[in-house]
């Protein structure tokens, strides 16, 4: 009888402990979701504005523009004073990089450079990254969409962009994007890292 009581007590203790851990885990998850949190997304299928292009009747691409989406992934807190910067440009092939970095990126449909708020929810703001006309035109350079008076044109080549989002009340995040011109002279952009907290650099 005593052994049975002990086993019953241990069982109740285990059930209670498991329930407490589950509740505590849910509490931590909820607290994390309520914290202001920025997230980069590059997905032209999910967000068609990530890639805009002009085509001819035969399907030839005349112009292509890429954008990256920035989302406030929290469940209830507005992220204030957001700034998005092209913070790094690594050259893999073919050309010199820019030296005047970091440089602010232009928001889609808005040329102002003042910091902006980003409300929680799935609706993103889009930052223009780069555009290029197709091969065979007078200018085959890649045009980075940085604001200001920087020399924004890059020769066709292979590059890695590091884009950073800063704000007043959310952790800084970054994303890496690979950018290159294919054999048809058409600009391509691929996400090279997940959206992640900014790495500390010397």
C-alpha positions in Angstrom: 0.0 0.0 0.0 2.8 2.4 0.9 4.5 1.6 -2.4 1.3 2.4 -4.3 0.9 5.7 -2.5 4.5 6.6 -3.3 4.0 5.7 -7.0 0.8 7.7 -7.1 2.5 10.7 -5.5 5.4 10.5 -7.9 2.9 10.3 -10.8 1.0 13.4 -9.6 4.3 15.2 -9.1 5.4 14.4 -12.6 2.1 15.4 -14.2 2.2 18.7 -12.2 5.8 19.3 -13.2 5.1 18.7 -16.9 2.1 21.0 -16.8 4.1 23.7 -15.1 6.9 23.4 -17.7 4.3 23.6 -20.5 2.7 26.7 -19.1 6.1 28.3 -18.5 7.1 27.5 -22.0 4.0 29.0 -23.4 4.5 32.1 -21.2 8.1 32.5 -22.5 6.9 32.1 -26.1 4.1 34.7 -25.7 6.6 37.1 -24.1 9.0 36.6 -27.1 6.2 37.2 -29.6 5.2 40.5 -27.8 8.7 41.9 -28.0 9.4 44.2 -31.0 11.1 42.2 -33.7 12.2 43.0 -37.2 12.5 40.4 -39.9 13.7 40.6 -43.5 11.9 38.5 -46.1 13.0 38.1 -49.7 10.3 36.0 -51.4 9.0 37.2 -54.8 6.3 34.5 -54.7 4.9 35.5 -51.3 5.5 39.2 -51.9 5.4 40.0 -55.7 6.8 43.5 -55.0 10.2 41.9 -54.2 10.7 41.6 -58.0 9.3 44.0 -60.6 10.2 43.6 -64.3 9.2 44.9 -67.7 9.0 42.4 -70.5 8.5 42.5 -74.2 5.8 40.6 -76.1 8.2 37.8 -76.7 9.0 37.5 -73.0 12.4 39.4 -73.2 13.2 41.1 -69.9 13.9 44.8 -70.5 14.2 45.9 -66.9 14.2 44.2 -63.5 14.1 45.7 -60.0 14.6 43.8 -56.8 13.3 44.8 -53.3 13.6 43.2 -49.9 10.6 43.2 -47.5 10.9 44.2 -43.8 8.2 42.9 -41.4 7.4 43.6 -37.8 7.1 40.1 -36.5 5.9 41.0 -33.0 2.2 40.5 -32.0 1.5 43.9 -30.6 4.4 46.4 -30.5 5.2 49.1 -33.1 8.9 49.3 -34.0 9.9 52.9 -34.0 12.5 54.9 -35.9 13.4 52.2 -38.4 16.3 52.7 -40.7 17.5 50.2 -43.4 21.1 50.4 -44.7 23.2 48.7 -47.3 26.0 48.0 -44.8 28.3 45.8 -46.8 29.2 44.9 -50.3 31.5 42.0 -51.0 32.9 41.6 -54.5 33.3 38.0 -55.8 33.8 38.7 -59.5 34.4 41.4 -62.0 34.3 44.9 -60.4 35.2 47.2 -57.6 32.9 47.7 -54.6 31.6 50.8 -53.1 33.5 52.6 -50.4 30.8 55.0 -49.1 29.0 52.5 -46.9 26.7 52.2 -45.0 24.2 53.9 -47.2 20.4 54.2 -46.6 18.1 52.2 -48.9 15.1 53.9 -50.5 11.6 52.7 -49.5 9.3 51.7 -52.3 7.1 54.8 -53.3 8.8 57.1 -50.8 12.0 59.1 -51.4 12.2 60.5 -47.8 15.1 59.3 -45.7 13.6 60.0 -42.2 13.2 57.0 -39.9 9.8 55.4 -40.0 7.5 53.3 -37.7 6.6 49.8 -38.6 3.4 48.4 -37.2 3.0 44.7 -36.1 1.5 42.3 -38.6 2.2 40.7 -41.9 2.1 43.8 -44.0 5.8 44.7 -44.9 7.6 47.8 -46.1 9.7 47.2 -49.2 13.2 48.6 -49.6 14.6 48.9 -53.1 17.9 47.1 -53.5 19.0 47.1 -57.1 17.8 47.3 -60.7 19.2 46.7 -64.2 18.2 47.1 -67.8 18.7 44.0 -70.0 21.9 43.4 -72.0 22.5 45.1 -75.3 21.5 48.6 -74.2 23.7 51.6 -73.7 24.1 51.0 -69.9 24.5 47.5 -68.7 25.5 48.4 -65.1 23.7 47.4 -62.0 22.0 50.3 -60.3 22.0 50.1 -56.5 19.1 51.9 -55.0 20.9 53.8 -52.3 19.8 57.3 -51.4 21.9 60.4 -51.6 24.7 61.3 -54.0 26.7 58.1 -54.0 28.1 56.6 -57.2 25.5 53.8 -57.2 26.4 52.0 -60.5 28.2 48.6 -60.4 29.7 46.8 -63.4 28.1 43.4 -64.1 29.6 40.8 -61.7 28.9 38.8 -58.6 28.4 40.5 -55.3 27.1 39.8 -51.8 25.1 42.5 -50.1 24.7 42.9 -46.4 21.5 44.8 -45.5 20.9 45.9 -41.9 17.7 47.2 -40.2 18.1 49.4 -37.1 15.4 50.9 -34.8 14.9 52.6 -31.5 13.2 49.6 -29.7 14.0 46.4 -31.5 17.2 44.4 -31.9 19.2 45.1 -35.0 18.9 42.5 -37.8 20.7 41.7 -41.0 20.3 39.6 -44.2 22.8 38.6 -46.9 21.8 38.6 -50.5 23.8 37.3 -53.5 23.5 39.5 -56.6 24.8 38.7 -60.1 24.1 39.1 -63.8 23.3 35.9 -65.7 24.5 34.9 -69.2 21.5 36.7 -70.7 22.4 39.9 -69.0 19.5 39.7 -66.6 19.9 40.7 -62.9 19.4 37.9 -60.3 19.1 38.2 -56.5 19.1 35.3 -54.1 18.9 35.2 -50.3 22.2 33.9 -48.8 21.3 33.9 -45.1 18.2 34.0 -43.0 17.1 37.2 -41.3 19.2 37.2 -38.1 20.6 39.4 -35.4 23.5 41.5 -36.6 26.8 39.9 -36.0 29.3 41.9 -34.0 32.2 43.0 -36.1 35.6 44.5 -35.1 
